[in-house]
């Protein structure tokens, strides 16, 4: 049985891999991102950036980046030394990173599709009414044990959204 969310979005694993590699080249002047099977280690301050996609399918594109890698990436994107990078710079760069990846996925996926605004937070953002359908973990330079994880999360329509009452 084919997962309906995959047919709704029109996206496949190859799309995520190709887009991340394009971003690595164009924005970071890095060779292709190296996929890894490692799970993210314990990082007390990971940076999470996400953007929503709505239209023919509904979901989110999320990246979880260890703090040290987020600083390195920000320095490369903004042509700064890592010790010059501020938290605000990291927020701006991670928002731009997920905006570019999300925008490219939106364009490759089922149409019509609309991209929301990026959201960036310290810590891991959770999307409880979603299901991860695509995932790519890549090593970062000399820190392959601290992978950067990109995910496509589809809204799980069969699961009602509940709110807590005070």
N, C-alpha and C positions, 0 to 999 in steps of 0.2 A: 504494500500500500504506500503511495506517495504522500509525503507530508504536505498537506494543503497549503501551509504557510510558505513553503518553498515555491510552489507553483504560483501562489499569489504574488510574491515579490519578483519572481523571474530571475533571482540571483542564485549563483552557484559559488562554490569555494574558490574557483579560479578567478572570479570577479574581485573578491577581496584580496587575494594574493597579488594580482596584477596592479590593483589600485595602490596598495601599500608600497609595492616596489616602485611605482611611478613617483609617489610622494617622497620616498627615501632618496631617489635620484634628483628630482627637481627641487625639493625644498631643503634637503639635508646634505646633498652632494655625497651620499653614501652608496656603496654597492647594494645590490639587492638585499632586502631584509632576509635574514636567515631564520627559517622556521625552526621551532623547538617544541619538544613535547614536555618540557619542564613546566611545572605549575609555578605561579608566582610565589616567592618566598614571603616571609613575614616582613612587611614594610609598614612601619607605623604611620607613615605619611605618604601613601600613594596619591597620585593625582588622577582623578577620573574626569573625563570629558565625554559628553554625549550630545547627540542631536537627534531630533525626531523626524520621521518621514511619515507623511500622511497622503492619502489618495487611494490609488488602486490597492494598496496594502498599508497597514499601519504598524509602525515599529520604531526602533531606535538603533542608532549606531553608537557604540561605546568603545572607548579605549581606556585601559587601566595602565598607568605608567608609574614605575617606581620613582620616588622623589629624585634620586641622583640622575636617572636617565632623563627625567623631565627637565632638569636644569641643563644637562648637556644638549638636549634637543633645542631648548629655548635659545641657548647660546649660539648654536648653529643657525637657527632660523633668523635671529636678530643680529647676527654678526657681532656677538659680545663674548667676552671672556666669562667662563662659568662663575667666577667670583663677583662679577658685576651684575649678575642676574638677580632680579627681585621677585618676590611672590607675584606681584602684579604682571611682570613680564611672563612668568610661567603661565599664569591664567590666560593671558592674551595668546601666547603661542599654542597652548594646548587647545584653546577654543578654535584657533585657525586650523590646527592639524585635523581635528575631528570635523570641522566644517568642510575642508577639502575632501577628506575621505568620504564623508556622508554625502556630499554633493555629487561626487563621482558615482557612488553606489545608487543614488537616486536616479541619475541619468541612465544607468545601465538596467535598472529594474523596471518593473511593470509601470505603465503610465496610465493616467496622469499621476504625478507625484509632486509633493511640495515639501521642501526642507524647512524645518523650524530653526530657531536660533540656538547656538551652542550653549551648553551649561557646563561649568567647570567647578569642581569641588575637591577639597582635600579629603581623602578617605574614599571608600568604595561606595559608589551610588548603586542602589538596588532598584529594580523595576519589577515589583512583585507580580504584576499581571502579564508578564511576558515569558517567552520561551526562547532560549538561545538556539538559533538555527545555523549560524555560521560563526566560526571562531578561528582566529589566527594568532598564535603566540610567536613572537620573534625575539631573538636575542639582541642585546644592544652592545655594540662595540666590544669592550673588554669585560663586560658584565653579563655573559650569557646565562648566568644563574638567576638573573633578575629580568625575566621576560616582560615585554610590552604586549599586552593582550587586546586585540581588536575583536569585537563581537557585533553580530547583527542579532537584535532581539525583536521577535515578532509579538505583537499584542495577542494574547491568548483569548480569543473571543468566547470560548466556552467557560471561562472562569470569571465570575462576576467580581467587580471591584467593590470592596467593602470599605466602609469608613468606621473609624472608632468614635464612639460617643464619649464625651468627657464624663 
